[in-house]
Amino acid sequence: MTIFRPTIRLRLTLVYGGLFLVAGILLLSVTYLLMNRNLPVMARAMPTVPAETTDAISITKSVDGQAAVQQVSDTAFLKGLEESRQATLNSMLTQGGIALLLTGTAALGLGWLFAGRALRPVHQVTETARRVALSHDLSERIAFDGPDDDIKELVTWILALRQ
């Protein structure tokens, strides 16, 4: 029975995607909390009638160019503001979640491409080592002219072992 063993490319892709997802969720959460905190401030700034009164607020609306006056009680007005606030928060959360899902998918795709590009030198070294092992031609050199990094160090150690 074989156990699924993800490649280093897949693991790197999942790490990239996971970090992007965590950062996106954190950004969406902070945005939601800030909007939730600031929307009621805007609602309180609106002129309202105390809840104990039975007075009504007159709201003028323009319908097809004609002015119309509507009487709205103060509780209905405040209820409308609260419903508008909730609708705004829900819309922001829903649309932000969809955007996060789409950009997360793109991040996984780009992570896959960049992981492949980062691992290209390892594949070149592996291919040369395989070719040398199969042909038993120890005179062939591993041609690697990359920057001084972990892969160059690996190539240096492989060359040192062959001598």
Secondary structure, DSSP 4 states (H G I P E B T S, - for coil): -PPP---HHHHHHHHHHHHHHHHHHHHHHHHHHHHHHHHHHHHHHS----TT---EEEEEEEETTEEEEEEEEHHHHHHHHHHHHHHHHHHHHHHHHHHHHHHHHHHHHHHHHHHHHHHHHHHHHHHHHHHHHHHT-TT--------SSHHHHHHHHHHHHH-
